[in-house]
Amino acid sequence: MKVLLLGATGNVGSRALPALIKHGHTVVAYVRSPSKLAPGKRAVLADVVVGSVTDKSALKDAILAHHCDAVFHAAGVAQMFGRSKSGEYNQMFATVVAAIVEAREERRGPAIRAWLMSGFPMLDSAMPTHLIGDYMPMFPEHRENLALIQKQDERNIAWSLFCANQMSPKHNEIQIPAPDDCSAANVIAGADSPPEWRDTLKWVPLIGPYLNVFRLAGGYATSLEDPLDFIAIDFEKGLQSEFVGKRVGLKMKAAP
C-alpha cells in the first residue's frame, strides 16, 4: 500500500517506517520538522510533506496528491492523567479523521485504510459493557477519540485503533528495513479486548473489577518494534483485514 505516515520523526513513527519498508509499502512522511529526518530515512521515503497534523486541508491534499490508500497516525502523545490545556491531542485525531473522510469522498472509490494510535484503557474489560479505562482511568483523551472514530462510516475510513500498553524499544539504533527479530510472530492479537485476558479476581465484591485490571494489565507491555511489524503486515491485507473497525490489543508471546 501507499501509506501516509504521520509522526514519522516521533518515537512510534520512526520505528513504524522500518517495518513498513520491510513489508514493501511505499511511504510518504508527513512531518512538522523535516530537519529531524535523518538521511537514511529520507532515502527510503517516496516523499516528505511538511505540515501540521492540525491542518485538515494540508492532510487531505497530501493523501490525494500522493494517491495514498492508507494512513498511519502516530503523531502526538496523550496525557496520562487529565487533558492538555490546548486539547491538541484530540484536535489532531479529529483533524486526521476528517481529512481522511473528505479525501475519500472527493476521490471516491474504496475506503482509505487507517491505523491510529490509542491506549490500552480503551479495550474491553472482563465486565460486560465496561472498558478497562473505567477501572484504570489513565489516558482519558483516548476516550473522546474512540467515540469519534466509532461514528465513522467504514465506506470512507476503514479504521483500526492500536490500543497500546507500555512499549519499549528492542534496539536503540533504528535500522531500515527492520531486522528479522522485530516480528509480528512475537505477539498475539485480540480484537476489542486484550488477548488472553482472564477473569482473575473479578469475583471479589465491589473491588473485583479493579483488582482484575491492575493484576493483569502489567502483562501487556510490549516492545515497540514487534507491534509495528504486526501493523505493517496488516496493512498488506488492505480492506480485507479482520481488524477493520476494531480496537486492537497486543501481547508478547511467552518465551518457549
C-alpha positions, -999 to 999 in steps of 0.1 A, spaced: 0 0 0 10 36 -3 10 49 33 9 84 46 29 82 79 21 109 104 46 115 131 75 99 112 101 116 135 85 105 167 91 75 190 65 53 173 65 67 138 103 65 135 101 28 142 70 23 120 89 34 90 114 4 90 85 -20 94 65 -5 66 96 -6 43 104 -42 53 69 -53 41 71 -35 8 49 -5 14 56 29 -2 58 55 25 51 93 23 62 110 55 41 139 69 62 159 93 63 192 111 101 194 113 118 178 83 152 186 97 146 157 122 145 132 93 179 115 91 194 110 56 189 72 59 151 77 64 148 102 36 164 78 13 136 52 16 107 76 15 87 83 -16 83 119 -5 82 142 25 53 165 31 58 194 56 28 204 76 8 204 108 -14 175 118 -40 201 128 -42 213 92 -70 194 76 -66 208 41 -29 200 41 -35 165 52 -63 159 27 -41 173 -1 -12 150 9 -35 120 7 -49 130 -27 -17 144 -43 3 113 -34 -25 88 -41 -23 73 -7 -46 44 1 -36 42 37 -27 64 67 -8 56 99 -15 82 125 14 81 151 17 118 159 13 133 193 14 120 228 -17 116 250 -17 129 286 -15 101 312 -39 119 335 -64 147 326 -62 166 293 -39 191 278 -50 227 282 -49 232 244 -67 200 236 -42 194 208 -41 157 210 -78 153 204 -77 180 178 -51 162 159 -70 129 159 -103 146 148 -84 165 121 -68 133 107 -101 115 107 -119 144 89 -91 147 64 -93 110 55 -131 111 52 -130 142 30 -102 128 8 -121 96 2 -154 115 -5 -136 136 -30 -117 108 -46 -145 82 -44 -135 46 -48 -127 23 -19 -123 33 17 -89 46 30 -73 21 54 -61 37 86 -43 26 117 -45 52 145 -27 51 179 -49 47 210 -44 34 245 -48 1 264 -76 15 286 -99 16 255 -101 -22 254 -130 -41 269 -126 -53 304 -138 -86 319 -170 -68 329 -196 -66 302 -201 -31 287 -171 -17 307 -138 -6 293 -105 -12 311 -104 26 314 -134 25 337 -113 9 363 -79 23 353 -87 59 345 -55 67 326 -50 84 292 -86 98 292 -81 117 259 -83 84 241 -120 80 251 -130 111 231 -111 97 201 -128 63 204 -163 79 205 -154 99 174 -140 70 153 -169 47 161 -193 71 145 -175 70 111 -188 53 80 -164 24 71 -171 32 34 -149 62 40 -124 52 66 -115 15 73 -100 21 107 -82 2 134 -71 15 168 -38 2 182 -46 2 219 -10 2 231 2 -5 266 37 5 277 62 0 248 100 -1 250 124 -3 221 143 -35 213 171 -16 196 185 18 204 195 23 169 168 24 142 176 0 113 160 2 79 145 -21 70 136 -35 104 158 -65 115 143 -100 115 140 -102 153 114 -74 150 85 -95 140 47 -99 143 54 -135 151 64 -123 186 30 -110 195 -6 -122 198 -35 -100 190 -70 -95 203 -99 -76 188 -117 -52 212 -103 -69 243 -68 -79 253 -57 -113 241 -57 -140 268 -74 -117 293 -87 -137 323 -114 -133 350 -88 -133 378 -102 -117 410 -133 -104 392 -155 -122 417 -142 -101 447 -172 -80 460 -171 -43 450 -134 -41 441 -131 -72 420 -130 -55 386 -103 -30 398 -82 -59 411 -87 -78 379 -74 -49 358 -45 -39 380 -34 -76 384 -33 -83 346 -25 -50 328 12 -51 336 15 -83 315 7 -64 283 38 -43 280 54 -49 246 84 -39 225 79 -10 201 91 -29 170 71 -61 172 36 -44 172 47 -21 144 56 -51 123 22 -65 130 6 -33 118 28 -33 87 17 -69 79 -19 -60 85 -17 -31 60 -9 -57 34 -44 -72 39 -59 -38 29 -97 -36 34 -99 -74 39 -82 -72 73 -101 -88 101 -92 -58 123 -111 -32 103 -134 -14 127 -117 -29 157 -98 -18 188 -66 -40 188 -47 -51 218 -13 -70 216 6 -91 240 41 -105 237 42 -143 233 56 -163 262 92 -174 257 94 -211 246 
